[in-house]
């Protein structure tokens, strides 16, 4: 697969691409700010989380009103149309030109790896770029097919916070850390998360930590104090109190019951 260009762009000034046909497949994911794109004779107001998909020979125009206070940013990927795999993928996706898929962390991670691979001066394995591109496109296909993919910008941000919490649950993270990860104030981040999931950010953090702790209790040789510390609790008494409140059992009672059930299942 021949990748013509891949990267991340951030505009703090006005940018205008004159309307004209493009000779490649183009994917463009808006991550920050707003812009107007015209494909054929149809204008699209592009906002964060919108994925644009343009085919070879599509008439394409880009108008960005970026400035220092309201920058515009996106990930982009253009691919040579001669490749049969991408041609088949494009045919399978149907007539979608612009769809809101949200700011998906896994998709961004794959995109970043692909950018790194293409920009590496020691890129001696072109197959890596090919398979990363296929992985990216297959993930896009899954997002396009997801019934919840047309989520609001607010829901997309809330899901990014949820992913961040799950990834860093056992670390010493605070509410300001989580809010900063999505570029919001603490109050706004708290509001969006509560509206999306019906519980506070920190309550969800505790739920994730306790869930991890329950899994680690099944591992022989680990003390409850070690498990509490490794799951992000500063004090065992705090862990014990929260665990009992959530599950109506103390950690020691749960561990004993879990190992007893495990032995019976064997």
N, C-alpha and C positions, 0 to 999 in steps of 0.2 A: 504494500500500500504506500503510495507516494503522498506524503504530507507536505503541502506547499508552504504553509505557515501555521504556527501555533504560538499563543502567547497571552499575556494579560496587559490591557491598556487602561490607563487612568488619565482622564482629561480634566484639567483645571482651566482650560480656555475653550473658546468656541472652536468647533471642528465641523467641517462640512465636506462630505464626499459627493461629488457630482453624480447625478443619475447616469447609470450605464450598465450594460450587461456584464455579468461576472462569468469567468470561464471555469468555475470550480464549484464544488459543494462547500457551503459555508454554514457553520454552527456558531452562534454568538449568544452567550449567556450574560445578561445584565446582572451585575452584583451591587451596583451603587448608582444613585442618581437616576435621571430620566433622559430620554432622547426620543426622536421621531425617526422612524425608518419607513421608507416607501418601497414596497416590493410589487413590481408591475405597476398597476394603477391604484393599489390599496395602501393607505397610510396606516401605520401602527404606532401607538403611543407605548413605548417600551419602558417598563418599570423594573425594579429589582425582582429577580426570580423569573423573568420572561426569557424563554429560549426562542431564538429566531433560527429558522431552517430555510436556507435558500438553495435552489437548484442551479446547475450550470445554465447559462443564458438567461437567467432571471434578471430583470431590470431592477437595480438596487441603488438606493440613495440613503445616506446617513446624515442626520442633522443633530449635532450635539451643542447644547447651550451651557457648557461647563464653565464653572468659575471656582475660585478658591473656597467659597462658602458652601457650594453645592457641586462637588466634583461628580464626574460620570465615569464608571468603571465597568469593564466586561472582560470575560474570557472568550477567545475566538479560536477557531480551527478551520482551516481550508484544506480540502483534499482533492487530488487529481481525479477527474471523473472517469478515467480509463480503467480504474480498478473494478473488477466484477463484484467483489464482496460489498463495497460501499454502494454500488448501483443497486444490488439486491436489497440491502438494508434500507436504502432510500425509497425503494418501491414498496417495501413492507410497511413503512411508517404511514403511508397514505398521503393525504393532501394537507397535512398540518404544516402551516407556515410559522405561526407564532402561538406558543402555549405557555402558560404559567406553570412551572414545575417547582418553584421555590429555590432557595439557596441550599442545595443538598450537599452536605459535608463530604460524603463519599465521592460524589461526582467531582467536586472541587479538588479533592485529594488526587484523584486519577489525572485530572487536567494538569495539576502542578507537576506530577511525576513525568507526564508526557513532555511538558515544557522543558523540564530539566534534562530529560534524555535528548531532546532535539538540540538543546543549546550546549550540551557537553562537548568539549573539545576532544574527548576520548571516546566518542560514539563509534564503536567498531562493531556493534551488534544491531543492525537495522531492524531485525526481527522484534527486538524489544519495543521499538516505537510502533511497529505494526500491531503487536498484540495489545499494547496499552491503548491504542486507538480503537481497536475492536472492543476492548473492555469498556472504554468510555461510551462508545456508541450503543453497546448492549445495555449499559446502565441507563442511558438516555431513553432507550426504547421502553424499559421497565417503568421509568418515571412518566413517560407519555401515556402509558397504558393504565397507570394508577388512577383509580377513581377519585382519589383525594388530591391529585396533582394540581388541580386548579384552586389551590388554597390561597387565602389572602396573604398579603405581605406580612401582616401581623402574625398569622398562624405559622408562616415560614420562619419568622424570627423566633417564635416560641419553640419550634422544633429544633432549631439550632441550639438554643439554650439547653433543651432536654438532652441532645446529643453530647454537648459539652459536659454536662453533669455526669452522664453515664461514663464518659471517657475519663474524667478526673475525680470520680467520687471518692476514691480512697486517699486523695491528696488533701492537703490543708488549703482548701479553697473557700473563699468568702463570697457573699452576695455581690459586693463590688467587682470581684474577679469575674463572676459570671456575666454581669451586666456589661463589663468592659469587653468581653469576648465577642459580643454582638453589637458593640458600639452604641449602647443606650445608657440612659441614666438609671440608677438603682430603682427609682420609683416607677419609671416606665417599664423596665424589664419585669419587675414584680407584677405589675398590672397585667401585661400581656400574658405572662405565664399562668397567672391565676385564671384569667379568662379562658385560656386554651385548655387547661388541664384540671381546673377545679381545686387546686391546692397550691400552697406557696412553694417558691423555689427551694427553700431550705427543708421543707417537709419532704419534698421529693428526693432531695439529696440524702436525707436520713433513710427514706425507704430503700433507696438503691444500696446504701451502705449496709443496712440490715440484711438485705437480700444476699449480698456478697458474703456477709458474715455467716449466714445460714449454710451457704455452700461450703465454706471453709471449715465449718464444724464437722463436716463429713470426712475431713482429712485427718487420719490418725497422727498423734504426736504433737499437735498444736494446742497450747493452752488457750483458755478463753481470754486471758489478758493479752496474749500475743495477737489473737484474732481481732480483738477490739482495736488495738493499736494499728494493725495493718489495714484495717478498714476505715481509718480516718478518725477514730474517736480518741480524744486526748486522755480521757479517764475511764477506767473500767466501770466505775459506779454510774457514770452517765450512760454508757452503753447498756448496762444491766437494766437501768430504769426505762430507757426507751424500748428495749427489746421486750420487756415484760408488758409494757403499755400496748405495743403493737400486736403481740402474739399470745398474751395471757399465760405465758410460761416464762420462767427465768432462762437465761442462756444455758445454764447447767442442766436444767430439766429438759430443754429441747434437745441438747446434745446427747443426753442419755437416751431419750426416746428415739432419736434418729438412728443411733447406732444399734439399738435394740431391734427396731424395725428392719434395719439393713441385714442383721444377722438372721432374722426370721425369713426374709426374702431369699437368702442364700439357701 
